[in-house]
């Protein structure tokens, strides 16, 4: 029985892949808590798509796709924040304009680089088998920065999320804190790119955090639980992908989704019993 | 001995676009006083509070405050389902004094607990804020403002929809703050409440219509001026006429 768990670990690519999905789970769980609590799913989705041209450019230039994604993601995050600051463009609209434009730019770039078209799938869906040492180091640094920043700024970010007017009244730089949060979400996305890919990152930002919210009424507990659920889903999903030979990103996301529904349905059943049983 | 005022507003006008929210307001707010800010919807009450708080810039005129300001927002936060307990929210009032990157101290936590307890909310400190009733939520926000330990406390309609225990706790706290030499500005629609509980009433309708003891500021002439004839005398008590009702 145990060999199911140990056999894959003989391969270097699996060792790296495991580290990559655990980092993804940690970073996305912690940042995803704010995505869920502030209703930023659309922004999260936008940022995951917006990093695409950065990935393509870096790939074509032979640079780390994570650095390319990070640069473009941060620029887009700032663009969204600045555009939606005025009253004439709502945040939704700003996001819609920028993320579609950035993704389109990525598509145009890919189509002009004929040699790389076969790699598009890998860029979009990640390639867990192709995680390099550099990727891992970058992902680890990004995770430490993202989680560390949340640990340090949690009380301020929570205040802004809970009661923006009060945060303003207390003279907090609310706009800067928003920018910082978007930047950190971008970091979490970058951490996830190799393991999960552009398209599916959103699930890792939203699903484990939503599951954790069902389990607790405390912010810090929710963040830790989301990180744990994310990392565990990553590990389980990766083993499933290894033994059943299916795409790793999809397997990880579906595992996280299964955990969500298991918790959701259990709670509904328990709640239903409480209601009917008195 | 004449005490220095807590806050002075001089020639304050604030415009949003081409609409003037408050016009040429001059006030001197004394220490140790509860000041009722009364006026119809759109009279500029919230704008004046925000000017005192410093989050809205004057278009013209000046606002000077001696000390720090605390605040209870009008509708309160939108995110009541946020995973924070009543104690966590009260503790937010100590965030500024705790400083960036630091966790609030034990002393801060004690202050938050004391503030909640002083409103009869001690046993609810651990409950998630979304599970509290409207009045209880209002008390949590007031506790948070108390934890700010501000010299000037600005409360934007804290009693709209408040239940009896909330109102009682609120009156209690106003008395203590007044005794400590703090200045509290409370915006409200409730004329009876303002007459009974405020030392000074500022009747606002864009401009200051009246400023003084409730008996003077809330007399029929001033109210008629501020509310444009919507005030009716019911058995010697002045009340605001309901929407669509016209006094004769």
HADDOCK unambig.tbl for C-alpha pairs under 7 A between the chains (distance, minus, plus):
assign (segid A and resid 37 and name CA) (segid B and resid 82 and name CA) 6.67 0.50 0.50
assign (segid A and resid 152 and name CA) (segid B and resid 101 and name CA) 4.91 0.50 0.50
assign (segid A and resid 153 and name CA) (segid B and resid 101 and name CA) 5.96 0.50 0.50
assign (segid A and resid 162 and name CA) (segid B and resid 77 and name CA) 6.19 0.50 0.50
assign (segid A and resid 162 and name CA) (segid B and resid 79 and name CA) 5.18 0.50 0.50
assign (segid A and resid 162 and name CA) (segid B and resid 82 and name CA) 6.41 0.50 0.50
assign (segid A and resid 163 and name CA) (segid B and resid 77 and name CA) 4.51 0.50 0.50
assign (segid A and resid 163 and name CA) (segid B and resid 78 and name CA) 6.83 0.50 0.50
assign (segid A and resid 163 and name CA) (segid B and resid 79 and name CA) 6.97 0.50 0.50
assign (segid A and resid 165 and name CA) (segid B and resid 73 and name CA) 6.96 0.50 0.50
assign (segid A and resid 166 and name CA) (segid B and resid 73 and name CA) 6.76 0.50 0.50
assign (segid A and resid 169 and name CA) (segid B and resid 53 and name CA) 6.76 0.50 0.50
assign (segid A and resid 169 and name CA) (segid B and resid 55 and name CA) 6.25 0.50 0.50
assign (segid A and resid 169 and name CA) (segid B and resid 71 and name CA) 6.93 0.50 0.50
assign (segid A and resid 217 and name CA) (segid B and resid 83 and name CA) 4.51 0.50 0.50
assign (segid A and resid 217 and name CA) (segid B and resid 84 and name CA) 6.64 0.50 0.50
assign (segid A and resid 217 and name CA) (segid B and resid 128 and name CA) 6.25 0.50 0.50
assign (segid A and resid 218 and name CA) (segid B and resid 83 and name CA) 4.81 0.50 0.50
assign (segid A and resid 218 and name CA) (segid B and resid 84 and name CA) 5.69 0.50 0.50
assign (segid A and resid 219 and name CA) (segid B and resid 83 and name CA) 5.12 0.50 0.50
assign (segid A and resid 219 and name CA) (segid B and resid 84 and name CA) 6.30 0.50 0.50
